[in-house]
Amino acid sequence: MMMHRHCHRHPFWDLCLCYVIATTLIQIQASTVSGGDNTSDLNCSSTIQCGNLQNVSYPFWGLNRASYCGLPDFELTCQDGTTALITISNQTYRVLRVDETSQTMTVARTDYWNNICPTYLINTTQEITSPFSYTSDTLASNLTLYYRCQASPSQITSLIVDSQFNCTINGTNVIGNFLTKKVSDITSYTGANLTSIINYFGGCDVSVVLAVNQSAIQEIESNQTNMTVASAINQGFGLQWTADAKCNGCLASGGECGRQTSSGDFICYCQYTSNSSTCRYVNLF
């Protein structure tokens, strides 16, 4: 008769196996709760809050977001805890709105906010450089403010009179004018009158080109007052940008978008480490 041997696992080995599994799980949990988190991931998960501007993240950085959480040209500051500011091409702008989905924002010049008679009059052209560009509804060079124009009686036309405004700058009265098109584009005057207009605006000491929305230009042309001009400037104008397409994939995988401080390349900050595009976790069980 054949004998069958049955192998039985000793209870001691079962106990050891349970101990190893339990210890491993405790260590994994401990690393998650304590030192296992990626500091960059935690920092970049914070969003910018400043006045009406709320929950702004990549590609913006500043305030509570470290520089590696955004792109170099997207630093935001917060004035008096209420007004978000950004500097583009050495010009400071108020950030009125940000739409990260469409990658657009609305900005307005700080020195012309609620005021078309700033303390310092400086010849400026509206220059926006990469990574920003104008949105389709923005007119970059249609509104120009002129200051200290020298006119002779023969040069005065209805266009000049209708576009005039008065400023008191540093205790001095200054006469200004505004135009919603370039002087070279004025076609409603001909002959001597057009020559007078060209000479008049060409003799102004200061000219400032301001970008505004197309609808704001229409408002000025239908109601030519300095208050309408100031309101148009306060509405701001649109800018757009193109951020790294990898950011959507990074966010979908549970990471936070940022950049490498040394190379400037995109990086996805994950809970325990970082990756060039997305967060990848190994399934242990």
Backbone bond lengths (Angstrom), bond angles and torsions (degrees), N, CA, C in turn:
res aa  C-N    CA-C-N  psi(-1)  N-CA   C-N-CA  omega(-1)  CA-C   N-CA-C  phi
1 M - - - 1.448 - - 1.523 109.48 -
2 M 1.382 114.30 133.33 1.462 117.70 -175.96 1.514 109.74 -84.77
3 M 1.315 115.30 136.01 1.469 122.04 -179.54 1.540 108.32 -94.77
4 H 1.357 116.81 133.75 1.471 121.36 176.09 1.521 109.14 -104.73
5 R 1.302 115.17 129.52 1.468 119.97 178.36 1.527 108.81 -99.71
6 H 1.275 116.74 129.97 1.467 122.34 176.70 1.521 109.28 -105.97
7 C 1.320 115.87 124.04 1.471 120.37 -179.66 1.520 108.59 -87.53
8 H 1.274 117.26 129.16 1.463 123.22 177.77 1.522 109.16 -116.43
9 R 1.358 116.17 131.04 1.455 120.26 177.26 1.510 108.92 -72.97
10 H 1.307 115.38 134.70 1.464 119.41 -179.54 1.531 109.20 -72.14
11 P 1.306 119.70 137.23 1.478 122.82 179.46 1.506 113.33 -53.93
12 F 1.335 117.00 -26.22 1.468 120.55 -178.67 1.522 110.77 -63.69
13 W 1.369 115.35 -40.53 1.464 118.24 -178.80 1.527 111.30 -69.53
14 D 1.312 117.17 -35.77 1.468 119.98 175.84 1.521 110.95 -61.55
15 L 1.312 115.15 -40.30 1.466 119.72 179.74 1.517 111.04 -65.81
16 C 1.325 117.06 -40.06 1.471 121.09 179.65 1.530 110.71 -65.35
17 L 1.347 115.84 -42.14 1.450 119.52 -179.68 1.526 111.22 -63.06
18 C 1.326 116.82 -41.66 1.465 120.57 177.76 1.516 111.15 -62.83
19 Y 1.320 116.38 -37.67 1.461 120.69 -179.51 1.525 111.15 -65.61
20 V 1.345 115.66 -42.91 1.463 120.10 -179.27 1.530 110.28 -63.40
21 I 1.348 116.23 -45.00 1.463 119.88 -179.32 1.522 110.82 -63.65
22 A 1.323 116.46 -44.76 1.463 120.55 -179.11 1.519 111.31 -63.00
23 T 1.332 116.92 -42.40 1.468 121.35 -179.86 1.526 110.91 -63.36
24 T 1.342 116.06 -42.43 1.458 120.54 179.86 1.521 111.48 -62.23
25 L 1.346 116.30 -44.08 1.461 120.17 179.09 1.512 111.95 -63.94
26 I 1.309 117.08 -39.16 1.469 121.06 178.63 1.517 110.65 -63.84
27 Q 1.356 116.52 -41.09 1.459 119.97 -179.60 1.528 111.47 -65.94
28 I 1.363 115.55 -40.10 1.462 119.16 178.42 1.512 110.07 -63.55
29 Q 1.350 116.79 -44.56 1.451 120.92 179.62 1.517 111.32 -63.68
30 A 1.326 116.83 -39.13 1.468 120.69 -179.31 1.511 111.10 -65.31
31 S 1.367 116.12 -40.33 1.463 118.28 179.87 1.516 111.21 -66.71
32 T 1.330 116.85 -30.31 1.455 120.81 178.80 1.512 111.19 -70.74
33 V 1.313 117.05 -41.43 1.461 121.40 -175.45 1.508 111.56 -78.64
34 S 1.345 116.75 -35.75 1.462 118.75 -174.28 1.508 111.68 -102.26
35 G 1.314 116.51 -110.46 1.469 120.25 -168.94 1.494 115.03 -81.17
36 G 1.306 120.58 5.91 1.451 120.53 -174.23 1.504 114.43 -82.37
37 D 1.304 118.89 -15.32 1.456 120.48 -176.32 1.516 111.47 -75.02
38 N 1.330 115.80 145.06 1.451 122.68 176.55 1.527 108.43 -81.00
39 T 1.338 116.76 117.85 1.463 120.91 -176.75 1.531 111.84 -58.98
40 S 1.327 116.75 -37.95 1.460 120.31 179.65 1.515 111.40 -63.20
41 D 1.334 115.88 -38.13 1.466 119.98 178.32 1.518 110.60 -63.35
42 L 1.331 116.25 -41.74 1.464 120.37 -179.66 1.529 110.71 -66.29
43 N 1.344 117.54 -43.34 1.462 120.90 -178.98 1.528 111.38 -64.61
44 C 1.330 116.77 -42.95 1.465 120.62 -175.14 1.525 112.51 -78.17
45 S 1.324 117.80 -10.57 1.462 119.33 175.51 1.529 111.11 -78.55
46 S 1.330 117.11 -14.71 1.465 120.97 176.49 1.522 109.69 -73.38
47 T 1.322 116.77 147.90 1.460 121.16 178.22 1.527 110.03 -115.84
48 I 1.317 116.11 159.54 1.465 122.04 -178.37 1.523 109.72 -84.99
49 Q 1.325 115.84 131.26 1.455 122.68 177.21 1.537 107.34 -124.58
50 C 1.318 116.84 121.88 1.465 120.22 178.29 1.519 109.00 -153.21
51 G 1.311 117.51 105.86 1.450 121.15 -179.66 1.514 111.61 59.22
52 N 1.330 116.39 -126.76 1.463 120.94 179.41 1.513 113.14 -77.81
53 L 1.316 116.50 -10.99 1.468 120.39 179.73 1.528 108.56 -88.76
54 Q 1.324 116.66 114.06 1.456 121.17 -172.96 1.533 111.18 -128.40
55 N 1.334 114.51 147.78 1.472 122.88 171.32 1.527 113.21 57.16
56 V 1.324 116.00 45.35 1.463 121.02 178.89 1.522 109.09 -93.66
57 S 1.323 116.45 132.10 1.466 120.36 -178.48 1.536 109.78 -131.58
58 Y 1.331 116.96 -148.45 1.461 122.62 -175.82 1.529 111.28 -51.73
59 P 1.343 118.00 136.42 1.476 129.08 10.34 1.532 114.64 -90.94
60 F 1.343 117.56 13.07 1.458 120.27 -178.43 1.527 110.67 -84.24
61 W 1.320 114.82 152.28 1.463 120.91 175.90 1.522 107.93 -148.58
62 G 1.315 115.76 174.61 1.457 121.41 -177.22 1.513 110.20 122.02
63 L 1.335 116.55 168.13 1.463 122.20 -177.67 1.514 109.15 57.74
64 N 1.333 118.22 -111.59 1.461 121.40 -177.14 1.527 112.91 -90.54
65 R 1.322 118.10 3.93 1.459 121.49 177.81 1.534 109.28 -108.96
66 A 1.325 116.07 124.96 1.462 121.74 -178.11 1.524 110.50 -66.85
67 S 1.324 116.47 162.02 1.464 121.02 -176.52 1.525 112.05 -62.43
68 Y 1.341 117.99 -29.67 1.461 119.96 -179.24 1.533 112.05 -76.75
69 C 1.332 117.23 -1.30 1.472 120.87 176.99 1.525 112.72 -89.14
70 G 1.330 117.84 -0.24 1.460 120.52 -178.28 1.511 111.22 -153.83
71 L 1.315 115.52 -170.36 1.464 121.96 -179.69 1.524 110.33 -98.37
72 P 1.331 117.77 151.16 1.474 121.36 -171.26 1.527 115.19 -53.40
73 D 1.334 118.40 -38.00 1.469 121.11 -174.78 1.522 113.51 -85.54
74 F 1.334 117.64 6.47 1.457 120.87 -173.23 1.529 112.85 -113.62
75 E 1.314 117.43 27.83 1.469 119.76 179.60 1.528 110.33 -73.61
76 L 1.328 116.22 131.78 1.463 122.52 176.11 1.524 109.39 -111.74
77 T 1.319 115.95 141.10 1.457 121.76 170.32 1.526 107.31 -119.08
78 C 1.305 115.83 168.28 1.468 119.72 -177.16 1.525 108.75 -129.48
79 Q 1.320 116.07 113.18 1.466 122.01 -177.91 1.524 110.08 -88.02
80 D 1.316 115.19 123.93 1.469 121.97 178.21 1.520 112.90 56.35
81 G 1.323 117.31 21.50 1.459 121.06 178.50 1.518 114.11 71.77
82 T 1.334 117.52 8.14 1.467 119.89 -175.33 1.524 114.20 -129.12
83 T 1.330 118.46 -22.98 1.462 121.07 -171.16 1.528 110.47 -124.39
84 A 1.332 116.02 117.83 1.460 121.02 177.26 1.519 109.59 -80.52
85 L 1.325 116.75 136.23 1.465 122.44 -177.91 1.521 110.51 -126.36
86 I 1.328 115.35 148.31 1.457 121.58 174.37 1.527 107.73 -139.84
87 T 1.318 117.15 145.02 1.471 122.00 178.88 1.520 108.97 -107.97
88 I 1.332 115.71 123.82 1.463 122.48 179.65 1.517 107.79 -130.10
89 S 1.328 116.74 125.35 1.472 121.66 179.72 1.525 111.08 52.14
90 N 1.330 116.53 44.51 1.471 124.18 177.77 1.518 113.96 65.75
91 Q 1.327 118.07 14.81 1.454 122.39 177.46 1.526 109.18 -118.04
92 T 1.335 116.69 133.74 1.452 120.77 -178.33 1.525 110.58 -92.37
93 Y 1.329 115.11 134.65 1.466 121.92 -178.48 1.527 110.41 -126.44
94 R 1.317 115.42 146.96 1.454 121.54 168.22 1.529 107.74 -79.26
95 V 1.321 116.16 134.16 1.468 120.57 177.27 1.523 107.47 -95.09
96 L 1.322 116.46 109.08 1.456 121.45 -175.57 1.528 111.99 -86.42
97 R 1.326 116.40 -39.13 1.464 121.14 -178.88 1.517 109.41 -149.53
98 V 1.333 115.20 149.89 1.471 121.96 174.05 1.522 108.23 -134.81
99 D 1.321 116.10 129.91 1.466 121.89 174.99 1.522 107.37 -122.67
100 E 1.326 116.29 99.95 1.463 120.22 -176.24 1.522 111.63 -70.81
101 T 1.332 117.57 -26.11 1.466 120.27 -179.96 1.523 111.15 -65.75
102 S 1.337 116.48 -48.47 1.466 120.61 178.86 1.529 111.59 -87.99
103 Q 1.325 117.00 -4.13 1.463 123.20 -178.26 1.530 110.95 55.31
104 T 1.332 114.76 52.99 1.461 121.62 177.00 1.522 110.07 -135.06
105 M 1.322 115.72 158.91 1.459 120.47 173.99 1.517 108.92 -149.15
106 T 1.330 115.46 158.27 1.458 122.14 177.32 1.517 108.29 -111.87
107 V 1.326 116.45 128.02 1.463 121.20 -177.44 1.522 109.81 -130.80
108 A 1.336 116.18 160.75 1.472 122.30 177.80 1.516 108.74 -144.09
109 R 1.312 116.82 144.38 1.470 121.42 -179.52 1.518 110.29 -62.76
110 T 1.333 116.43 132.25 1.466 120.23 -179.75 1.520 112.04 -70.57
111 D 1.343 117.30 -36.68 1.463 119.41 -175.74 1.527 112.49 -74.00
112 Y 1.348 117.94 -14.04 1.456 120.94 177.27 1.528 112.36 -113.76
113 W 1.323 116.25 17.58 1.450 119.93 179.14 1.536 109.58 -74.83
114 N 1.326 116.52 120.15 1.470 122.62 -179.12 1.521 112.63 58.17
115 N 1.332 117.12 23.61 1.462 118.05 -173.22 1.526 110.50 -163.97
116 I 1.329 117.33 114.25 1.465 119.66 175.79 1.522 110.96 -98.13
117 C 1.328 116.09 10.61 1.468 121.84 176.52 1.526 109.22 -125.24
118 P 1.327 118.33 70.20 1.469 120.68 -177.68 1.526 111.71 -68.30
119 T 1.302 115.88 161.54 1.467 121.26 -178.64 1.521 111.84 -63.19
120 Y 1.322 116.24 -38.93 1.464 120.33 -177.92 1.531 109.29 -113.21
121 L 1.313 116.08 122.97 1.460 122.31 178.22 1.524 109.05 -99.04
122 I 1.321 115.74 114.02 1.459 121.20 -176.58 1.523 108.96 -130.58
123 N 1.335 116.12 130.68 1.461 120.03 175.60 1.529 109.61 -59.74
124 T 1.324 115.85 122.55 1.465 119.32 179.22 1.516 109.82 -139.96
125 T 1.324 114.43 146.50 1.459 122.01 169.06 1.516 106.80 -112.41
126 Q 1.313 116.18 153.13 1.461 119.85 -175.84 1.519 109.08 -83.54
127 E 1.330 116.99 96.71 1.453 120.99 -177.82 1.524 109.95 -111.73
128 I 1.302 116.50 118.35 1.455 122.48 175.24 1.524 107.56 -116.34
129 T 1.310 116.77 126.28 1.458 120.99 -176.04 1.522 110.50 -113.43
130 S 1.324 115.78 164.43 1.462 122.99 178.55 1.541 109.81 -53.86
131 P 1.318 118.26 141.45 1.467 129.59 15.22 1.520 115.05 -90.40
132 F 1.336 117.82 11.03 1.461 120.20 -178.27 1.521 111.06 -100.97
133 S 1.329 115.25 154.50 1.466 122.08 172.84 1.521 107.31 -149.29
134 Y 1.322 116.29 163.46 1.456 120.80 -177.63 1.528 111.07 -75.23
135 T 1.327 115.91 146.01 1.452 120.12 171.90 1.525 109.46 -75.97
136 S 1.324 116.43 165.76 1.459 120.86 -172.81 1.529 113.20 -65.41
137 D 1.335 117.91 -23.59 1.467 120.32 -178.44 1.526 112.97 -94.30
138 T 1.332 116.70 10.79 1.463 121.03 -179.79 1.528 110.34 -101.12
139 L 1.333 115.45 132.14 1.463 121.36 173.03 1.522 107.61 -102.29
140 A 1.309 115.61 111.95 1.457 120.39 -168.55 1.516 114.09 -75.87
141 S 1.330 117.87 -30.00 1.472 118.87 -171.45 1.520 113.49 -135.50
142 N 1.323 117.89 23.51 1.463 119.41 -177.84 1.523 114.07 -84.36
143 L 1.324 117.51 -31.75 1.460 120.08 -178.34 1.524 110.12 -99.02
144 T 1.333 115.66 120.70 1.470 120.90 177.95 1.520 108.82 -128.89
145 L 1.325 115.53 132.81 1.461 121.56 175.36 1.528 108.10 -104.12
146 Y 1.335 115.84 131.99 1.462 121.78 -179.59 1.528 108.68 -114.91
147 Y 1.338 116.03 142.96 1.460 121.04 -178.76 1.529 109.73 -132.84
148 R 1.359 113.91 147.55 1.468 122.30 176.77 1.529 110.94 56.42
149 C 1.296 115.88 56.41 1.463 120.47 176.80 1.532 109.47 -89.68
150 Q 1.312 116.87 133.65 1.461 122.16 -178.91 1.526 109.09 -96.66
151 A 1.344 117.20 115.21 1.463 120.31 -175.38 1.513 111.33 -119.66
152 S 1.294 115.17 140.39 1.470 121.04 170.29 1.523 107.26 -98.27
153 P 1.344 118.42 158.40 1.475 120.81 -178.86 1.517 113.12 -53.55
154 S 1.308 117.80 -33.51 1.463 120.33 -177.27 1.523 112.39 -71.81
155 Q 1.347 116.41 -16.57 1.457 119.93 -177.29 1.527 113.38 -90.01
156 I 1.319 117.29 -11.88 1.452 120.05 -174.29 1.526 110.62 -73.38
157 T 1.311 115.66 121.01 1.463 122.09 175.49 1.520 108.37 -125.00
158 S 1.324 116.36 169.33 1.468 119.45 179.97 1.516 111.48 -62.24
159 L 1.326 118.25 -33.65 1.467 120.78 178.63 1.520 110.58 -61.93
160 I 1.320 116.81 -41.40 1.464 120.87 -179.40 1.527 110.59 -68.94
161 V 1.330 116.27 -43.70 1.468 120.13 -179.42 1.518 111.14 -64.36
162 D 1.328 117.48 -45.42 1.463 121.66 -176.03 1.527 112.66 -66.57
163 S 1.317 117.39 -23.35 1.467 119.86 -175.56 1.526 112.82 -101.62
164 Q 1.316 117.76 9.00 1.464 120.00 -176.51 1.533 112.06 -83.24
165 F 1.324 114.43 148.89 1.466 121.43 170.49 1.520 108.26 -145.53
166 N 1.319 116.00 157.29 1.470 121.39 -178.51 1.521 110.80 -107.43
167 C 1.313 114.59 141.91 1.468 121.65 177.31 1.525 109.38 -128.42
168 T 1.312 115.08 147.52 1.460 120.85 167.17 1.510 107.15 -115.23
169 I 1.326 115.83 107.64 1.464 121.80 -175.89 1.516 108.60 -118.99
170 N 1.335 115.40 117.93 1.463 121.42 -178.30 1.529 111.46 53.69
171 G 1.344 115.58 40.28 1.451 121.11 176.96 1.518 115.16 80.18
172 T 1.325 117.45 3.22 1.464 121.63 -178.44 1.525 109.88 -113.25
173 N 1.335 116.19 135.55 1.457 120.26 177.28 1.532 110.33 -77.54
174 V 1.314 115.33 127.28 1.463 121.61 -178.23 1.520 108.59 -126.55
175 I 1.328 116.82 130.06 1.459 121.19 176.97 1.525 109.03 -94.00
176 G 1.324 114.70 131.50 1.451 120.23 179.47 1.519 111.26 -122.69
177 N 1.307 115.23 166.46 1.469 122.46 175.78 1.522 108.83 -138.96
178 F 1.319 115.06 155.91 1.457 119.28 174.12 1.525 109.34 -128.64
179 L 1.318 115.14 145.53 1.463 121.57 175.31 1.523 108.56 -131.16
180 T 1.332 116.32 141.90 1.466 120.44 179.15 1.523 111.99 -101.01
181 K 1.304 115.96 14.62 1.459 121.36 174.65 1.523 108.31 -154.43
182 K 1.301 116.24 164.35 1.456 119.41 176.72 1.525 109.92 -68.89
183 V 1.330 115.75 148.39 1.462 120.14 179.28 1.525 109.99 -56.88
184 S 1.315 116.08 -37.86 1.474 119.79 -178.74 1.521 112.32 -67.61
185 D 1.347 117.43 -15.42 1.465 121.02 -178.97 1.527 112.89 -96.52
186 I 1.323 117.57 1.08 1.464 120.47 179.74 1.520 109.16 -74.26
187 T 1.318 115.98 118.40 1.468 120.55 -177.03 1.529 112.82 -118.68
188 S 1.343 116.64 -3.41 1.466 119.42 -177.78 1.526 112.06 -80.32
189 Y 1.338 117.36 -8.24 1.469 121.60 178.33 1.520 108.96 -121.78
190 T 1.286 116.40 147.94 1.460 121.52 178.52 1.527 109.76 -136.42
191 G 1.313 115.93 170.19 1.457 121.94 173.38 1.514 113.66 58.93
192 A 1.339 115.10 -133.44 1.460 121.73 -174.92 1.524 111.82 -63.94
193 N 1.322 117.54 -37.17 1.462 120.25 179.88 1.525 111.83 -63.82
194 L 1.332 117.00 -42.21 1.463 120.14 178.44 1.519 110.46 -65.86
195 T 1.306 117.59 -39.18 1.472 120.79 177.26 1.517 110.64 -62.57
196 S 1.335 117.03 -40.82 1.461 121.00 178.14 1.528 111.19 -61.62
197 I 1.326 116.82 -42.01 1.466 121.27 -179.81 1.521 110.73 -65.00
198 I 1.325 115.95 -44.70 1.467 120.07 179.64 1.524 110.22 -62.19
199 N 1.337 117.27 -44.40 1.463 120.61 179.62 1.522 111.40 -65.74
200 Y 1.325 116.36 -38.44 1.457 120.67 -178.20 1.528 111.08 -62.44
201 F 1.319 117.09 -55.34 1.471 119.93 -177.22 1.526 112.34 -71.76
202 G 1.322 115.70 -27.48 1.460 118.64 176.05 1.513 112.67 -69.62
203 G 1.349 117.33 -20.97 1.461 120.94 179.79 1.511 114.34 -94.00
204 C 1.311 118.67 5.72 1.472 120.83 178.80 1.521 110.69 -73.79
205 D 1.338 115.54 144.00 1.465 120.12 -178.16 1.526 112.19 -70.71
206 V 1.335 117.04 -37.94 1.462 120.98 -174.04 1.525 109.57 -133.99
207 S 1.321 116.51 137.67 1.466 121.87 171.85 1.517 108.87 -132.79
208 V 1.330 115.72 134.84 1.463 121.72 -177.27 1.528 108.55 -125.64
209 V 1.319 116.17 119.10 1.463 121.59 179.51 1.529 108.17 -93.26
210 L 1.345 115.26 129.65 1.468 120.57 -177.22 1.520 109.76 -126.04
211 A 1.311 116.15 136.31 1.464 121.07 174.96 1.523 109.50 -84.27
212 V 1.315 116.78 137.86 1.462 122.40 177.44 1.526 108.62 -144.67
213 N 1.327 115.94 166.82 1.456 120.19 176.45 1.533 110.33 -71.92
214 Q 1.306 115.89 154.64 1.464 121.04 179.80 1.523 111.71 -60.61
215 S 1.326 117.17 -38.39 1.465 120.47 179.46 1.522 111.39 -64.72
216 A 1.335 116.86 -32.35 1.465 120.59 178.89 1.522 111.15 -68.01
217 I 1.328 117.31 -37.29 1.464 120.91 176.12 1.523 110.35 -61.58
218 Q 1.298 116.31 -41.53 1.467 120.51 179.35 1.526 111.04 -63.89
219 E 1.336 116.58 -37.32 1.467 120.29 177.90 1.525 110.99 -64.67
220 I 1.319 117.33 -41.87 1.468 121.10 179.86 1.525 110.39 -64.09
221 E 1.319 116.36 -44.05 1.464 120.00 -177.00 1.532 112.04 -67.63
222 S 1.328 117.03 -26.36 1.466 119.71 178.37 1.524 112.23 -88.34
223 N 1.326 117.22 -17.32 1.474 121.27 -179.40 1.519 108.50 -147.22
224 Q 1.323 116.78 86.25 1.463 121.86 -171.29 1.525 111.50 -82.50
225 T 1.330 115.55 83.05 1.464 121.70 174.83 1.519 108.76 -132.59
226 N 1.335 114.70 158.75 1.462 118.00 178.81 1.533 111.53 -65.64
227 M 1.336 117.74 -28.23 1.461 120.52 177.63 1.531 111.00 -67.62
228 T 1.324 116.68 -37.42 1.467 120.47 177.16 1.516 110.52 -66.44
229 V 1.331 116.21 -39.14 1.467 120.66 177.67 1.526 110.37 -63.26
230 A 1.339 116.91 -46.14 1.465 120.89 179.91 1.527 110.68 -61.91
231 S 1.336 116.37 -40.91 1.462 120.50 178.82 1.522 111.48 -64.00
232 A 1.318 116.64 -39.19 1.464 121.17 179.45 1.529 110.85 -63.71
233 I 1.318 116.27 -40.99 1.463 120.21 179.12 1.521 110.41 -66.81
234 N 1.331 117.03 -39.69 1.466 121.23 -179.82 1.526 112.93 -65.71
235 Q 1.333 116.73 -25.69 1.465 119.25 177.78 1.523 111.75 -67.58
236 G 1.315 115.34 -20.50 1.454 119.84 178.82 1.516 112.85 76.37
237 F 1.324 115.13 -172.72 1.462 121.48 178.93 1.523 108.69 -144.31
238 G 1.317 115.24 164.02 1.458 120.36 -172.98 1.512 114.14 -94.05
239 L 1.322 115.28 139.40 1.465 122.79 171.99 1.526 108.20 -125.37
240 Q 1.303 115.80 150.63 1.457 120.75 176.78 1.521 109.70 -130.26
241 W 1.312 115.55 160.92 1.454 120.58 178.53 1.526 108.36 -146.14
242 T 1.322 116.03 168.14 1.458 122.03 175.51 1.514 107.92 -124.98
243 A 1.332 115.73 112.35 1.463 120.86 178.85 1.525 109.03 -94.19
244 D 1.332 116.14 168.38 1.456 120.88 -178.39 1.522 110.67 -60.56
245 A 1.344 116.22 129.44 1.466 121.09 -178.75 1.524 112.11 -65.43
246 K 1.325 117.74 -16.79 1.456 120.85 -179.42 1.524 112.24 -68.21
247 C 1.328 116.97 -18.21 1.459 119.69 -174.10 1.527 111.59 -62.06
248 N 1.332 117.86 -39.98 1.462 119.93 -179.72 1.524 111.52 -61.14
249 G 1.312 116.49 -42.20 1.456 120.32 178.14 1.519 112.50 -66.00
250 C 1.327 115.45 -37.39 1.470 120.70 178.17 1.524 110.35 -63.38
251 L 1.322 116.55 -47.14 1.465 120.55 -179.71 1.519 111.28 -63.95
252 A 1.337 116.66 -40.19 1.465 120.83 -179.42 1.527 111.88 -64.48
253 S 1.334 116.42 -26.73 1.465 119.81 -179.69 1.526 112.17 -90.24
254 G 1.334 117.00 4.80 1.462 120.58 177.82 1.514 114.34 93.40
255 G 1.339 117.76 8.85 1.456 120.70 -179.20 1.521 112.84 -96.97
256 E 1.326 115.06 -177.35 1.459 122.61 176.88 1.520 108.58 -125.02
257 C 1.319 116.41 136.10 1.465 121.31 -175.81 1.529 110.86 -78.32
258 G 1.313 115.68 145.24 1.458 120.89 177.96 1.514 110.42 -167.12
259 R 1.312 116.15 -162.48 1.463 120.13 179.70 1.521 109.57 -143.66
260 Q 1.319 114.85 153.68 1.459 120.66 175.18 1.526 108.91 -75.78
261 T 1.311 116.71 128.83 1.465 119.93 -176.03 1.524 112.21 -67.19
262 S 1.335 117.57 -28.31 1.468 119.76 -177.14 1.520 111.96 -79.64
263 S 1.329 117.23 -49.51 1.465 121.29 -175.59 1.525 113.56 -97.54
264 G 1.331 117.25 -22.91 1.452 120.84 -175.92 1.515 113.53 82.84
265 D 1.333 117.48 1.39 1.462 121.30 -179.37 1.522 110.86 -71.85
266 F 1.330 115.27 155.18 1.465 120.49 177.30 1.524 109.90 -63.26
267 I 1.327 115.07 145.82 1.459 120.77 175.99 1.520 109.01 -146.26
268 C 1.319 115.31 144.29 1.457 121.43 178.81 1.532 107.67 -105.70
269 Y 1.323 116.07 112.54 1.460 120.78 -179.50 1.530 109.04 -84.34
270 C 1.318 115.62 123.40 1.452 121.53 -178.02 1.529 109.85 -110.97
271 Q 1.330 116.58 177.26 1.463 119.83 -172.95 1.519 112.18 -63.82
272 Y 1.340 116.73 -38.18 1.455 119.32 -176.30 1.521 113.59 -111.35
273 T 1.317 117.46 -19.09 1.458 120.49 -174.90 1.528 108.44 -154.49
274 S 1.307 117.85 -159.29 1.461 122.29 176.39 1.511 109.32 -142.20
275 N 1.329 115.65 160.24 1.451 120.92 -175.29 1.523 108.51 -144.87
276 S 1.313 116.65 162.27 1.460 120.51 -177.90 1.520 113.60 -75.28
277 S 1.347 117.33 -15.08 1.469 118.29 -177.94 1.514 113.40 -142.07
278 T 1.357 118.34 -56.63 1.457 121.68 -177.69 1.521 110.72 -135.06
279 C 1.318 116.48 171.35 1.467 121.73 175.50 1.523 108.62 -90.57
280 R 1.332 116.08 129.11 1.458 121.05 178.91 1.523 108.53 -123.91
281 Y 1.313 114.97 119.95 1.460 120.40 179.10 1.519 109.53 -110.21
282 V 1.313 116.74 143.49 1.455 121.91 179.24 1.518 108.72 -86.01
283 N 1.335 116.58 128.89 1.462 122.46 177.79 1.512 109.02 -80.56
284 L 1.293 117.36 105.61 1.463 121.78 -174.28 1.516 112.77 -76.18
285 F 1.308 119.03 -26.43 1.463 120.91 -175.48 1.521 110.14 -123.61
